[in-house]
Amino acid sequence: MQKQPINQGVRAVRQFSRSHRSANEIARLEPRELAYIARDLGVSPDELRVLAAQDKSAADLLLRRMATLRLDPTQVDSAVMRDLQRCCSKCKDKVLCVHELEDRPRHATWPKYCPNEQTLAALSEEQTQARDVGVSAPGPYHRT
């Protein structure tokens, strides 16, 4: 019976170790290297340091939120997806987000606090329109 808390503790230590290692690797980079990597990722060097210190699962709630919205992450542009993950990783309202994802309250408040709300709304609209066009548009062999 006591294995579960021990396993959770071991997982927590491993996650901390991995995030600490990433932050240390970033800290050892030359400023020029750090700037190149940050530019390639579309973030500032300071933001890269913060992201490197985050737990690797820091953006997992994004995928859960997208699933509830019936959004397919594979249909999202990779740069947009990285930005969504970056914003989710830095969000301070993860406890509230988890609560709403798990309990599904009748009046969810996530659009008020989620840093990705506008982008997710735009993606939902875009994917809905694409589905509507795909369903209602005649195919190439449609005869009138």
The first five atom37 places (N, CA, C, CB, O) and aatype in JSON, in Angstrom:
{
  "aatype": [12, 5, 11, 5, 14, 9, 2, 5, 7, 19, 1, 0, 19, 1, 5, 13, 15, 1, 15, 8, 1, 15, 0, 2, 6, 9, 0, 1, 10, 6, 14, 1, 6, 10, 0, 18, 9, 0, 1, 3, 10, 7, 19, 15, 14, 3, 6, 10, 1, 19, 10, 0, 0, 5, 3, 11, 15, 0, 0, 3, 10, 10, 10, 1, 1, 12, 0, 16, 10, 1, 10, 3, 14, 16, 5, 19, 3, 15, 0, 19, 12, 1, 3, 10, 5, 1, 4, 4, 15, 11, 4, 11, 3, 11, 19, 10, 4, 19, 8, 6, 10, 6, 3, 1, 14, 1, 8, 0, 16, 17, 14, 11, 18, 4, 14, 2, 6, 5, 16, 10, 0, 0, 10, 15, 6, 6, 5, 16, 5, 0, 1, 3, 19, 7, 19, 15, 0, 14, 7, 14, 18, 8, 1, 16],
  "atom_mask": [
    [1, 1, 1, 1, 1],
    [1, 1, 1, 1, 1],
    [1, 1, 1, 1, 1],
    [1, 1, 1, 1, 1],
    [1, 1, 1, 1, 1],
    [1, 1, 1, 1, 1],
    [1, 1, 1, 1, 1],
    [1, 1, 1, 1, 1],
    [1, 1, 1, 0, 1],
    [1, 1, 1, 1, 1],
    [1, 1, 1, 1, 1],
    [1, 1, 1, 1, 1],
    [1, 1, 1, 1, 1],
    [1, 1, 1, 1, 1],
    [1, 1, 1, 1, 1],
    [1, 1, 1, 1, 1],
    [1, 1, 1, 1, 1],
    [1, 1, 1, 1, 1],
    [1, 1, 1, 1, 1],
    [1, 1, 1, 1, 1],
    [1, 1, 1, 1, 1],
    [1, 1, 1, 1, 1],
    [1, 1, 1, 1, 1],
    [1, 1, 1, 1, 1],
    [1, 1, 1, 1, 1],
    [1, 1, 1, 1, 1],
    [1, 1, 1, 1, 1],
    [1, 1, 1, 1, 1],
    [1, 1, 1, 1, 1],
    [1, 1, 1, 1, 1],
    [1, 1, 1, 1, 1],
    [1, 1, 1, 1, 1],
    [1, 1, 1, 1, 1],
    [1, 1, 1, 1, 1],
    [1, 1, 1, 1, 1],
    [1, 1, 1, 1, 1],
    [1, 1, 1, 1, 1],
    [1, 1, 1, 1, 1],
    [1, 1, 1, 1, 1],
    [1, 1, 1, 1, 1],
    [1, 1, 1, 1, 1],
    [1, 1, 1, 0, 1],
    [1, 1, 1, 1, 1],
    [1, 1, 1, 1, 1],
    [1, 1, 1, 1, 1],
    [1, 1, 1, 1, 1],
    [1, 1, 1, 1, 1],
    [1, 1, 1, 1, 1],
    [1, 1, 1, 1, 1],
    [1, 1, 1, 1, 1],
    [1, 1, 1, 1, 1],
    [1, 1, 1, 1, 1],
    [1, 1, 1, 1, 1],
    [1, 1, 1, 1, 1],
    [1, 1, 1, 1, 1],
    [1, 1, 1, 1, 1],
    [1, 1, 1, 1, 1],
    [1, 1, 1, 1, 1],
    [1, 1, 1, 1, 1],
    [1, 1, 1, 1, 1],
    [1, 1, 1, 1, 1],
    [1, 1, 1, 1, 1],
    [1, 1, 1, 1, 1],
    [1, 1, 1, 1, 1],
    [1, 1, 1, 1, 1],
    [1, 1, 1, 1, 1],
    [1, 1, 1, 1, 1],
    [1, 1, 1, 1, 1],
    [1, 1, 1, 1, 1],
    [1, 1, 1, 1, 1],
    [1, 1, 1, 1, 1],
    [1, 1, 1, 1, 1],
    [1, 1, 1, 1, 1],
    [1, 1, 1, 1, 1],
    [1, 1, 1, 1, 1],
    [1, 1, 1, 1, 1],
    [1, 1, 1, 1, 1],
    [1, 1, 1, 1, 1],
    [1, 1, 1, 1, 1],
    [1, 1, 1, 1, 1],
    [1, 1, 1, 1, 1],
    [1, 1, 1, 1, 1],
    [1, 1, 1, 1, 1],
    [1, 1, 1, 1, 1],
    [1, 1, 1, 1, 1],
    [1, 1, 1, 1, 1],
    [1, 1, 1, 1, 1],
    [1, 1, 1, 1, 1],
    [1, 1, 1, 1, 1],
    [1, 1, 1, 1, 1],
    [1, 1, 1, 1, 1],
    [1, 1, 1, 1, 1],
    [1, 1, 1, 1, 1],
    [1, 1, 1, 1, 1],
    [1, 1, 1, 1, 1],
    [1, 1, 1, 1, 1],
    [1, 1, 1, 1, 1],
    [1, 1, 1, 1, 1],
    [1, 1, 1, 1, 1],
    [1, 1, 1, 1, 1],
    [1, 1, 1, 1, 1],
    [1, 1, 1, 1, 1],
    [1, 1, 1, 1, 1],
    [1, 1, 1, 1, 1],
    [1, 1, 1, 1, 1],
    [1, 1, 1, 1, 1],
    [1, 1, 1, 1, 1],
    [1, 1, 1, 1, 1],
    [1, 1, 1, 1, 1],
    [1, 1, 1, 1, 1],
    [1, 1, 1, 1, 1],
    [1, 1, 1, 1, 1],
    [1, 1, 1, 1, 1],
    [1, 1, 1, 1, 1],
    [1, 1, 1, 1, 1],
    [1, 1, 1, 1, 1],
    [1, 1, 1, 1, 1],
    [1, 1, 1, 1, 1],
    [1, 1, 1, 1, 1],
    [1, 1, 1, 1, 1],
    [1, 1, 1, 1, 1],
    [1, 1, 1, 1, 1],
    [1, 1, 1, 1, 1],
    [1, 1, 1, 1, 1],
    [1, 1, 1, 1, 1],
    [1, 1, 1, 1, 1],
    [1, 1, 1, 1, 1],
    [1, 1, 1, 1, 1],
    [1, 1, 1, 1, 1],
    [1, 1, 1, 1, 1],
    [1, 1, 1, 1, 1],
    [1, 1, 1, 1, 1],
    [1, 1, 1, 1, 1],
    [1, 1, 1, 0, 1],
    [1, 1, 1, 1, 1],
    [1, 1, 1, 1, 1],
    [1, 1, 1, 1, 1],
    [1, 1, 1, 1, 1],
    [1, 1, 1, 0, 1],
    [1, 1, 1, 1, 1],
    [1, 1, 1, 1, 1],
    [1, 1, 1, 1, 1],
    [1, 1, 1, 1, 1],
    [1, 1, 1, 1, 1]
  ],
  "atom_positions": [
    [[0.81, -1.2, 0.0], [0.0, 0.0, 0.0], [0.85, 1.26, 0.0], [-0.92, 0.0, 1.18], [0.41, 2.28, -0.51]],
    [[2.04, 1.21, 0.55], [2.85, 2.4, 0.64], [3.66, 2.65, -0.62], [3.77, 2.3, 1.81], [4.37, 3.65, -0.7]],
    [[3.56, 1.78, -1.6], [4.32, 1.96, -2.82], [3.88, 3.2, -3.59], [4.19, 0.74, -3.7], [4.71, 3.88, -4.19]],
    [[2.59, 3.5, -3.59], [2.1, 4.63, -4.37], [2.75, 5.95, -3.94], [0.59, 4.73, -4.23], [3.28, 6.65, -4.8]],
    [[2.75, 6.33, -2.64], [3.42, 7.57, -2.24], [4.91, 7.55, -2.55], [3.2, 7.83, -0.76], [5.47, 8.58, -2.93]],
    [[5.56, 6.41, -2.4], [6.98, 6.32, -2.7], [7.2, 6.54, -4.2], [7.56, 4.95, -2.26], [8.09, 7.29, -4.59]],
    [[6.39, 5.88, -5.04], [6.51, 6.07, -6.48], [6.27, 7.51, -6.88], [5.53, 5.16, -7.21], [6.98, 8.04, -7.74]],
    [[5.29, 8.15, -6.26], [5.03, 9.56, -6.57], [6.22, 10.42, -6.16], [3.75, 10.04, -5.86], [6.6, 11.35, -6.88]],
    [[6.81, 10.12, -5.03], [7.99, 10.86, -4.57], [9.16, 10.67, -5.51], [0.0, 0.0, 0.0], [9.86, 11.63, -5.84]],
    [[9.38, 9.44, -5.95], [10.47, 9.16, -6.88], [10.24, 9.92, -8.19], [10.59, 7.64, -7.15], [11.17, 10.51, -8.73]],
    [[8.99, 9.89, -8.69], [8.68, 10.62, -9.92], [8.93, 12.11, -9.76], [7.22, 10.38, -10.34], [9.48, 12.75, -10.65]],
    [[8.54, 12.67, -8.63], [8.73, 14.1, -8.38], [10.21, 14.45, -8.36], [8.07, 14.51, -7.06], [10.62, 15.47, -8.91]],
    [[11.01, 13.61, -7.71], [12.46, 13.86, -7.66], [13.07, 13.77, -9.05], [13.15, 12.86, -6.7], [13.91, 14.59, -9.42]],
    [[12.65, 12.78, -9.83], [13.17, 12.65, -11.2], [12.79, 13.84, -12.06], [12.64, 11.36, -11.84], [13.62, 14.34, -12.82]],
    [[11.54, 14.3, -11.95], [11.12, 15.46, -12.72], [11.91, 16.7, -12.32], [9.62, 15.71, -12.53], [12.34, 17.47, -13.18]],
    [[12.1, 16.88, -11.02], [12.88, 18.03, -10.56], [14.31, 17.94, -11.09], [12.87, 18.1, -9.01], [14.87, 18.94, -11.53]],
    [[14.88, 16.75, -11.04], [16.25, 16.55, -11.52], [16.37, 16.89, -13.0], [16.69, 15.11, -11.27], [17.32, 17.55, -13.41]],
    [[15.39, 16.43, -13.81], [15.43, 16.71, -15.24], [15.3, 18.21, -15.52], [14.31, 15.95, -15.96], [16.04, 18.75, -16.34]],
    [[14.38, 18.88, -14.83], [14.2, 20.31, -15.08], [15.41, 21.09, -14.57], [12.91, 20.82, -14.4], [15.82, 22.07, -15.19]],
    [[15.99, 20.65, -13.45], [17.17, 21.31, -12.9], [18.35, 21.15, -13.86], [17.52, 20.73, -11.51], [19.13, 22.08, -14.07]],
    [[18.48, 19.94, -14.43], [19.54, 19.68, -15.39], [19.39, 20.57, -16.62], [19.54, 18.2, -15.8], [20.38, 21.14, -17.09]],
    [[18.18, 20.7, -17.15], [17.93, 21.55, -18.31], [18.28, 23.0, -18.01], [16.47, 21.45, -18.76], [18.91, 23.68, -18.83]],
    [[17.88, 23.48, -16.85], [18.18, 24.85, -16.47], [19.69, 25.05, -16.35], [17.49, 25.21, -15.15], [20.21, 26.09, -16.75]],
    [[20.39, 24.06, -15.79], [21.85, 24.16, -15.68], [22.51, 24.17, -17.05], [22.4, 23.02, -14.84], [23.47, 24.91, -17.28]],
    [[22.01, 23.33, -17.97], [22.57, 23.3, -19.32], [22.39, 24.64, -20.01], [21.92, 22.18, -20.16], [23.3, 25.12, -20.69]],
    [[21.24, 25.25, -19.85], [20.99, 26.57, -20.43], [21.9, 27.61, -19.79], [19.5, 26.99, -20.24], [22.44, 28.47, -20.48]],
    [[22.09, 27.53, -18.48], [22.93, 28.49, -17.76], [24.39, 28.41, -18.21], [22.84, 28.25, -16.25], [25.1, 29.42, -18.17]],
    [[24.84, 27.23, -18.64], [26.23, 27.08, -19.07], [26.49, 27.55, -20.5], [26.63, 25.64, -18.95], [27.64, 27.64, -20.92]],
    [[25.43, 27.85, -21.24], [25.62, 28.29, -22.62], [26.25, 29.68, -22.67], [24.29, 28.3, -23.37], [26.02, 30.52, -21.8]],
    [[27.04, 29.89, -23.69], [27.56, 31.23, -23.95], [26.38, 32.12, -24.33], [28.66, 31.22, -25.1], [25.41, 31.63, -24.92]],
    [[26.43, 33.4, -24.0], [25.3, 34.29, -24.32], [24.92, 34.26, -25.81], [25.65, 35.72, -23.92], [23.74, 34.33, -26.15]],
    [[25.91, 34.15, -26.66], [25.63, 34.11, -28.1], [24.86, 32.84, -28.49], [26.96, 34.19, -28.91], [23.91, 32.89, -29.27]],
    [[25.29, 31.69, -27.93], [24.6, 30.43, -28.2], [23.16, 30.48, -27.68], [25.35, 29.26, -27.55], [22.23, 30.06, -28.36]],
    [[23.01, 31.01, -26.48], [21.69, 31.15, -25.88], [20.79, 32.01, -26.76], [21.79, 31.75, -24.47], [19.62, 31.68, -26.98]],
    [[21.33, 33.11, -27.26], [20.55, 34.0, -28.13], [20.14, 33.3, -29.42], [21.36, 35.26, -28.46], [19.01, 33.48, -29.88]],
    [[21.03, 32.5, -30.0], [20.69, 31.76, -31.23], [19.57, 30.76, -30.98], [21.94, 31.03, -31.78], [18.62, 30.67, -31.76]],
    [[19.69, 30.0, -29.9], [18.67, 28.99, -29.59], [17.34, 29.66, -29.31], [19.11, 28.13, -28.37], [16.3, 29.22, -29.81]],
    [[17.37, 30.72, -28.52], [16.14, 31.44, -28.18], [15.48, 32.0, -29.45], [16.43, 32.59, -27.19], [14.27, 31.9, -29.62]],
    [[16.29, 32.57, -30.33], [15.74, 33.11, -31.58], [15.1, 32.01, -32.42], [16.84, 33.83, -32.4], [14.02, 32.19, -32.99]],
    [[15.77, 30.85, -32.5], [15.23, 29.73, -33.27], [13.89, 29.25, -32.7], [16.23, 28.57, -33.3], [13.02, 28.8, -33.45]],
    [[13.73, 29.35, -31.39], [12.49, 28.93, -30.73], [11.44, 30.03, -30.68], [12.79, 28.46, -29.32], [10.29, 29.79, -30.32]],
    [[11.84, 31.24, -31.06], [10.9, 32.36, -31.06], [10.62, 32.92, -29.69], [0.0, 0.0, 0.0], [9.53, 33.44, -29.43]],
    [[11.6, 32.83, -28.79], [11.46, 33.38, -27.44], [12.69, 34.21, -27.12], [11.27, 32.24, -26.4], [13.69, 34.15, -27.83]],
    [[12.62, 34.97, -26.04], [13.78, 35.74, -25.59], [14.7, 34.82, -24.78], [13.34, 36.98, -24.74], [14.25, 33.78, -24.29]],
    [[15.98, 35.18, -24.64], [16.87, 34.37, -23.8], [16.35, 34.21, -22.36], [18.25, 34.99, -23.77], [16.48, 33.13, -21.78]],
    [[15.77, 35.27, -21.8], [15.22, 35.17, -20.44], [14.05, 34.18, -20.39], [14.77, 36.55, -19.95], [13.92, 33.4, -19.45]],
    [[13.22, 34.24, -21.41], [12.08, 33.32, -21.46], [12.55, 31.88, -21.62], [11.14, 33.7, -22.61], [11.96, 30.96, -21.05]],
    [[13.62, 31.68, -22.39], [14.18, 30.34, -22.57], [14.68, 29.8, -21.23], [15.32, 30.37, -23.6], [14.49, 28.62, -20.94]],
    [[15.32, 30.64, -20.44], [15.78, 30.2, -19.11], [14.61, 29.76, -18.24], [16.56, 31.33, -18.42], [14.69, 28.74, -17.56]],
    [[13.52, 30.53, -18.26], [12.34, 30.2, -17.46], [11.73, 28.89, -17.95], [11.29, 31.33, -17.54], [11.39, 28.03, -17.14]],
    [[11.61, 28.74, -19.27], [11.02, 27.52, -19.82], [11.87, 26.29, -19.53], [10.83, 27.67, -21.33], [11.34, 25.21, -19.28]],
    [[13.19, 26.45, -19.55], [14.08, 25.32, -19.27], [13.94, 24.84, -17.83], [15.54, 25.7, -19.56], [14.16, 23.67, -17.54]],
    [[13.57, 25.75, -16.95], [13.42, 25.38, -15.54], [12.06, 24.73, -15.25], [13.59, 26.61, -14.66], [11.85, 24.19, -14.17]],
    [[11.15, 24.78, -16.22], [9.82, 24.2, -16.04], [9.88, 22.68, -16.09], [8.85, 24.73, -17.1], [10.77, 22.1, -16.71]],
    [[8.92, 22.07, -15.45], [8.72, 20.63, -15.53], [8.38, 20.29, -16.98], [7.58, 20.15, -14.55], [7.7, 21.06, -17.66]],
    [[8.85, 19.16, -17.45], [8.62, 18.76, -18.84], [7.14, 18.57, -19.16], [9.37, 17.48, -19.14], [6.75, 18.61, -20.33]],
    [[6.32, 18.36, -18.16], [4.88, 18.18, -18.38], [4.12, 19.49, -18.18], [4.34, 17.1, -17.44], [2.89, 19.47, -18.04]],
    [[4.83, 20.61, -18.16], [4.2, 21.89, -17.85], [3.1, 22.28, -18.83], [5.25, 22.97, -17.82], [2.2, 23.04, -18.47]],
    [[3.15, 21.77, -20.05], [2.14, 22.12, -21.05], [1.16, 20.99, -21.31], [2.81, 22.52, -22.35], [0.39, 21.06, -22.27]],
    [[1.16, 19.94, -20.49], [0.25, 18.81, -20.71], [-1.22, 19.22, -20.63], [0.53, 17.72, -19.68], [-2.06, 18.62, -21.3]],
    [[-1.52, 20.21, -19.84], [-2.91, 20.65, -19.73], [-3.41, 21.21, -21.06], [-3.05, 21.71, -18.63], [-4.61, 21.17, -21.35]],
    [[-2.51, 21.74, -21.86], [-2.9, 22.26, -23.17], [-3.52, 21.15, -24.02], [-1.69, 22.86, -23.9], [-4.56, 21.36, -24.65]],
    [[-2.9, 20.0, -24.04], [-3.42, 18.89, -24.84], [-4.79, 18.44, -24.32], [-2.44, 17.71, -24.83], [-5.67, 18.09, -25.1]],
    [[-4.94, 18.44, -23.01], [-6.24, 18.08, -22.43], [-7.3, 19.12, -22.8], [-6.14, 17.95, -20.9], [-8.43, 18.78, -23.14]],
    [[-6.93, 20.38, -22.72], [-7.87, 21.46, -23.08], [-8.24, 21.34, -24.56], [-7.25, 22.86, -22.78], [-9.41, 21.49, -24.91]],
    [[-7.26, 21.08, -25.41], [-7.53, 20.93, -26.84], [-8.46, 19.75, -27.1], [-6.22, 20.76, -27.62], [-9.34, 19.82, -27.96]],
    [[-8.27, 18.67, -26.36], [-9.14, 17.5, -26.53], [-10.58, 17.83, -26.15], [-8.63, 16.32, -25.67], [-11.51, 17.39, -26.83]],
    [[-10.77, 18.61, -25.09], [-12.14, 18.97, -24.7], [-12.79, 19.87, -25.74], [-12.14, 19.68, -23.33], [-14.01, 19.89, -25.9]],
    [[-11.96, 20.62, -26.45], [-12.47, 21.51, -27.5], [-12.54, 20.81, -28.86], [-11.6, 22.75, -27.61], [-12.93, 21.41, -29.86]],
    [[-12.17, 19.53, -28.87], [-12.12, 18.74, -30.1], [-11.18, 19.35, -31.14], [-13.51, 18.6, -30.7], [-11.47, 19.36, -32.33]],
    [[-10.05, 19.85, -30.65], [-9.02, 20.39, -31.53], [-7.94, 19.34, -31.73], [-8.42, 21.7, -30.96], [-7.5, 18.7, -30.77]],
    [[-7.52, 19.17, -32.95], [-6.49, 18.19, -33.28], [-5.14, 18.9, -33.32], [-6.79, 17.5, -34.65], [-4.89, 19.69, -34.23]],
    [[-4.26, 18.63, -32.35], [-2.95, 19.31, -32.32], [-2.13, 19.08, -33.59], [-2.16, 18.84, -31.12], [-1.31, 19.92, -33.96]],
    [[-2.34, 17.96, -34.26], [-1.57, 17.69, -35.48], [-2.0, 18.59, -36.63], [-1.73, 16.22, -35.89], [-1.29, 18.69, -37.64]],
    [[-3.16, 19.23, -36.5], [-3.64, 20.14, -37.53], [-3.25, 21.59, -37.26], [-5.15, 20.03, -37.64], [-3.63, 22.49, -38.02]],
    [[-2.5, 21.82, -36.19], [-2.09, 23.17, -35.8], [-0.66, 23.41, -36.28], [-2.2, 23.37, -34.26], [0.21, 22.56, -36.12]],
    [[-0.44, 24.58, -36.86], [0.89, 24.97, -37.31], [1.89, 24.8, -36.17], [0.89, 26.42, -37.83], [1.59, 25.14, -35.02]],
    [[3.07, 24.29, -36.47], [4.05, 23.99, -35.42], [4.47, 25.24, -34.64], [5.28, 23.34, -36.02], [4.69, 25.16, -33.43]],
    [[4.58, 26.38, -35.3], [4.95, 27.61, -34.58], [3.83, 28.04, -33.63], [5.27, 28.75, -35.59], [4.1, 28.51, -32.52]],
    [[2.59, 27.88, -34.07], [1.45, 28.22, -33.21], [1.4, 27.25, -32.03], [0.11, 28.16, -34.02], [1.15, 27.66, -30.89]],
    [[1.65, 25.99, -32.29], [1.63, 24.99, -31.22], [2.72, 25.29, -30.19], [1.82, 23.57, -31.8], [2.48, 25.17, -28.99]],
    [[3.91, 25.66, -30.64], [4.99, 26.0, -29.7], [4.6, 27.19, -28.85], [6.3, 26.32, -30.47], [4.87, 27.22, -27.65]],
    [[3.94, 28.19, -29.46], [3.52, 29.36, -28.7], [2.45, 28.98, -27.68], [2.98, 30.45, -29.65], [2.48, 29.46, -26.54]],
    [[1.52, 28.13, -28.07], [0.51, 27.65, -27.13], [1.17, 26.93, -25.95], [-0.49, 26.71, -27.84], [0.8, 27.15, -24.8]],
    [[2.13, 26.07, -26.25], [2.83, 25.33, -25.19], [3.61, 26.27, -24.28], [3.78, 24.29, -25.8], [3.64, 26.08, -23.07]],
    [[4.25, 27.28, -24.87], [5.02, 28.25, -24.09], [4.09, 28.98, -23.12], [5.73, 29.27, -25.02], [4.4, 29.1, -21.93]],
    [[2.96, 29.45, -23.62], [2.02, 30.18, -22.75], [1.46, 29.27, -21.66], [0.87, 30.76, -23.58], [1.34, 29.69, -20.51]],
    [[1.12, 28.05, -22.02], [0.58, 27.11, -21.03], [1.63, 26.79, -19.95], [0.12, 25.81, -21.72], [1.31, 26.7, -18.77]],
    [[2.87, 26.63, -20.38], [3.94, 26.31, -19.44], [4.11, 27.39, -18.38], [5.24, 26.11, -20.17], [4.44, 27.1, -17.23]],
    [[3.88, 28.63, -18.77], [4.09, 29.75, -17.85], [2.85, 30.13, -17.05], [4.57, 30.93, -18.62], [2.92, 31.0, -16.19]],
    [[1.73, 29.5, -17.33], [0.46, 29.86, -16.69], [0.52, 29.61, -15.19], [-0.7, 29.06, -17.32], [1.08, 28.62, -14.72]],
    [[-0.08, 30.51, -14.45], [-0.1, 30.42, -12.98], [-1.4, 29.81, -12.46], [0.09, 31.8, -12.37], [-1.56, 29.63, -11.25]],
    [[-2.33, 29.48, -13.36], [-3.64, 28.97, -12.93], [-3.84, 27.5, -13.23], [-4.73, 29.76, -13.6], [-4.95, 27.08, -13.55]],
    [[-2.79, 26.7, -13.12], [-2.87, 25.27, -13.45], [-3.82, 24.51, -12.54], [-1.49, 24.65, -13.38], [-4.52, 23.6, -12.99]],
    [[-3.86, 24.86, -11.27], [-4.74, 24.16, -10.33], [-6.2, 24.36, -10.74], [-4.51, 24.66, -8.87], [-6.98, 23.41, -10.74]],
    [[-6.56, 25.58, -11.07], [-7.92, 25.87, -11.52], [-8.21, 25.16, -12.84], [-8.12, 27.39, -11.67], [-9.31, 24.63, -13.04]],
    [[-7.25, 25.14, -13.74], [-7.4, 24.47, -15.03], [-7.65, 22.97, -14.82], [-6.16, 24.7, -15.91], [-8.55, 22.4, -15.43]],
    [[-6.85, 22.34, -13.97], [-7.04, 20.92, -13.68], [-8.43, 20.68, -13.11], [-5.96, 20.41, -12.7], [-9.13, 19.76, -13.52]],
    [[-8.82, 21.52, -12.17], [-10.15, 21.39, -11.56], [-11.24, 21.44, -12.63], [-10.38, 22.52, -10.52], [-12.15, 20.6, -12.63]],
    [[-11.15, 22.4, -13.54], [-12.19, 22.52, -14.56], [-12.14, 21.39, -15.58], [-12.05, 23.85, -15.27], [-13.18, 20.95, -16.06]],
    [[-10.95, 20.92, -15.9], [-10.85, 19.8, -16.84], [-11.4, 18.51, -16.24], [-9.4, 19.6, -17.27], [-12.03, 17.72, -16.93]],
    [[-11.17, 18.3, -14.96], [-11.6, 17.06, -14.32], [-13.05, 17.11, -13.86], [-10.72, 16.75, -13.15], [-13.79, 16.14, -14.04]],
    [[-13.48, 18.22, -13.28], [-14.82, 18.31, -12.72], [-15.86, 18.82, -13.72], [-14.81, 19.2, -11.52], [-17.06, 18.64, -13.51]],
    [[-15.41, 19.43, -14.78], [-16.29, 19.97, -15.83], [-17.49, 20.73, -15.24], [-16.79, 18.83, -16.72], [-18.64, 20.34, -15.43]],
    [[-17.2, 21.83, -14.54], [-18.31, 22.59, -13.97], [-19.2, 23.17, -15.07], [-17.77, 23.73, -13.08], [-18.76, 23.4, -16.2]],
    [[-20.46, 23.39, -14.73], [-21.43, 23.89, -15.71], [-20.99, 25.24, -16.28], [-22.82, 24.02, -15.06], [-21.16, 25.49, -17.48]],
    [[-20.44, 26.09, -15.45], [-20.01, 27.41, -15.9], [-18.5, 27.53, -15.75], [-20.74, 28.54, -15.09], [-18.01, 28.11, -14.78]],
    [[-17.78, 26.98, -16.69], [-16.32, 27.01, -16.64], [-15.83, 28.44, -16.81], [-15.71, 26.1, -17.73], [-16.4, 29.23, -17.55]],
    [[-14.75, 28.76, -16.1], [-14.21, 30.11, -16.16], [-12.89, 30.17, -16.93], [-14.0, 30.65, -14.77], [-12.27, 31.23, -17.0]],
    [[-12.46, 29.05, -17.52], [-11.14, 29.03, -18.16], [-10.96, 30.12, -19.22], [-10.91, 27.7, -18.79], [-9.84, 30.63, -19.35]],
    [[-11.98, 30.51, -19.96], [-11.7, 31.56, -20.94], [-11.25, 32.87, -20.29], [-12.93, 31.81, -21.78], [-10.62, 33.7, -20.95]],
    [[-11.58, 33.06, -19.02], [-11.2, 34.31, -18.34], [-9.73, 34.31, -17.91], [-12.09, 34.53, -17.13], [-9.13, 35.38, -17.84]],
    [[-9.16, 33.16, -17.62], [-7.78, 33.14, -17.11], [-6.78, 32.49, -18.05], [-7.76, 32.42, -15.8], [-5.57, 32.67, -17.87]],
    [[-7.23, 31.75, -19.03], [-6.31, 31.01, -19.89], [-5.56, 31.94, -20.84], [-7.07, 29.94, -20.69], [-6.19, 32.69, -21.59]],
    [[-4.23, 31.91, -20.81], [-3.47, 32.78, -21.71], [-3.61, 32.37, -23.18], [-2.0, 32.78, -21.31], [-3.24, 33.13, -24.07]],
    [[-4.14, 31.18, -23.42], [-4.3, 30.7, -24.79], [-5.73, 30.81, -25.31], [-3.85, 29.27, -24.88], [-6.02, 30.34, -26.41]],
    [[-6.62, 31.4, -24.55], [-8.03, 31.41, -24.9], [-8.29, 31.96, -26.3], [-8.81, 32.21, -23.89], [-9.03, 31.34, -27.07]],
    [[-7.71, 33.08, -26.65], [-7.98, 33.68, -27.95], [-7.46, 32.8, -29.09], [-7.33, 35.06, -28.04], [-8.14, 32.64, -30.11]],
    [[-6.29, 32.24, -28.92], [-5.74, 31.37, -29.96], [-6.57, 30.1, -30.09], [-4.27, 31.03, -29.66], [-6.85, 29.66, -31.2]],
    [[-6.96, 29.51, -28.96], [-7.78, 28.31, -29.0], [-9.14, 28.59, -29.63], [-7.97, 27.74, -27.59], [-9.66, 27.76, -30.37]],
    [[-9.72, 29.75, -29.35], [-11.0, 30.12, -29.96], [-10.84, 30.27, -31.47], [-11.54, 31.44, -29.34], [-11.69, 29.82, -32.24]],
    [[-9.74, 30.9, -31.9], [-9.5, 31.06, -33.33], [-9.29, 29.69, -34.0], [-8.27, 31.96, -33.57], [-9.79, 29.45, -35.1]],
    [[-8.55, 28.81, -33.34], [-8.32, 27.47, -33.9], [-9.63, 26.68, -33.97], [-7.29, 26.7, -33.06], [-9.87, 25.96, -34.94]],
    [[-10.46, 26.82, -32.96], [-11.76, 26.13, -32.96], [-12.6, 26.6, -34.14], [-12.52, 26.37, -31.64], [-13.2, 25.8, -34.85]],
    [[-12.64, 27.91, -34.32], [-13.41, 28.48, -35.44], [-12.84, 28.0, -36.77], [-13.4, 30.03, -35.38], [-13.59, 27.63, -37.67]],
    [[-11.54, 28.02, -36.89], [-10.88, 27.59, -38.13], [-11.17, 26.12, -38.44], [-9.36, 27.82, -38.03], [-11.5, 25.78, -39.58]],
    [[-11.05, 25.26, -37.44], [-11.28, 23.83, -37.67], [-12.77, 23.55, -37.92], [-10.78, 23.0, -36.48], [-13.11, 22.64, -38.68]],
    [[-13.66, 24.31, -37.28], [-15.09, 24.15, -37.52], [-15.42, 24.53, -38.96], [-15.92, 25.02, -36.53], [-16.17, 23.83, -39.64]],
    [[-14.87, 25.64, -39.42], [-15.1, 26.06, -40.8], [-14.55, 25.04, -41.78], [-14.46, 27.43, -41.05], [-15.18, 24.75, -42.8]],
    [[-13.39, 24.49, -41.49], [-12.79, 23.5, -42.38], [-13.66, 22.25, -42.44], [-11.37, 23.12, -41.9], [-13.83, 21.67, -43.51]],
    [[-14.22, 21.83, -41.3], [-15.12, 20.67, -41.29], [-16.4, 20.96, -42.06], [-15.45, 20.26, -39.86], [-16.88, 20.13, -42.82]],
    [[-16.94, 22.18, -41.85], [-18.17, 22.55, -42.55], [-17.96, 22.59, -44.05], [-18.67, 23.91, -42.06], [-18.81, 22.12, -44.81]],
    [[-16.85, 23.13, -44.48], [-16.53, 23.19, -45.9], [-16.36, 21.77, -46.45], [-15.25, 24.03, -46.15], [-16.85, 21.46, -47.53]],
    [[-15.68, 20.94, -45.7], [-15.46, 19.56, -46.13], [-16.75, 18.77, -46.22], [0.0, 0.0, 0.0], [-16.87, 17.9, -47.08]],
    [[-17.71, 19.06, -45.36], [-18.97, 18.33, -45.34], [-19.92, 18.86, -46.4], [-19.62, 18.41, -43.97], [-20.57, 18.08, -47.11]],
    [[-20.02, 20.18, -46.51], [-21.03, 20.75, -47.38], [-20.54, 21.06, -48.8], [-21.56, 21.99, -46.77], [-21.35, 21.22, -49.71]],
    [[-19.24, 21.14, -48.99], [-18.72, 21.46, -50.32], [-18.79, 20.24, -51.22], [-17.27, 21.99, -50.24], [-18.47, 19.13, -50.78]],
    [[-19.2, 20.43, -52.47], [-19.24, 19.3, -53.38], [-17.84, 18.82, -53.7], [-19.98, 19.66, -54.66], [-16.91, 19.62, -53.81]],
    [[-17.68, 17.54, -53.86], [-16.39, 16.98, -54.21], [-16.05, 17.23, -55.67], [0.0, 0.0, 0.0], [-16.87, 17.78, -56.4]],
    [[-14.85, 16.82, -56.11], [-14.44, 17.09, -57.48], [-15.28, 16.35, -58.51], [-12.99, 16.72, -57.64], [-15.28, 16.72, -59.68]],
    [[-15.98, 15.33, -58.11], [-16.77, 14.56, -59.05], [-18.27, 14.82, -58.89], [-16.49, 13.08, -58.87], [-19.1, 14.07, -59.4]],
    [[-18.6, 15.9, -58.18], [-20.0, 16.23, -57.94], [-20.63, 16.79, -59.23], [-20.12, 17.26, -56.78], [-20.08, 17.68, -59.86]],
    [[-21.79, 16.25, -59.58], [-22.51, 16.74, -60.76], [-23.71, 17.54, -60.31], [-22.96, 15.58, -61.68], [-24.37, 17.2, -59.33]],
    [[-23.98, 18.6, -61.04], [-25.17, 19.4, -60.74], [-26.18, 19.27, -61.84], [-24.81, 20.85, -60.55], [-27.25, 19.87, -61.76]]
  ]
}
